[in-house]
């Protein structure tokens, strides 16, 4: 673990959050838990796509020219069609549809995953109770903290392996 205090803090927060029982939350709190992160991720994904699109429009070579030459007016491949104007593109309505679809897809996916985790949480707790576990939330919290630490360890091992492979190739 590269940063032991951070790894331990993340594992502890994961365990503490698992101690809370979503079934005890109010319906409004459960809706907020599912919908707000989905909406936030949808907005963030649109911002990231727009930032990527803006950086893709900058000319290559620091403004030294267009990396793709325009098509000549009498080009054989286009049948004599003129090249589109540099600013021509989809209209304002079409420029809004793409980001809206991205936001809806990312937001719905994130909210769906969060709703699924609430269902799985309930089922795991019920399964542990059927098995005779006296304090299922504590067992779930310990498993969550341990899995966080194990995942951190696996990711660090992958980072080291990746660095070793790139160092060997140089």
Helices and strands as residue ranges (DSSP letters): H 4-19, G 22-24, H 27-57, H 60-63, H 92-130, H 136-168
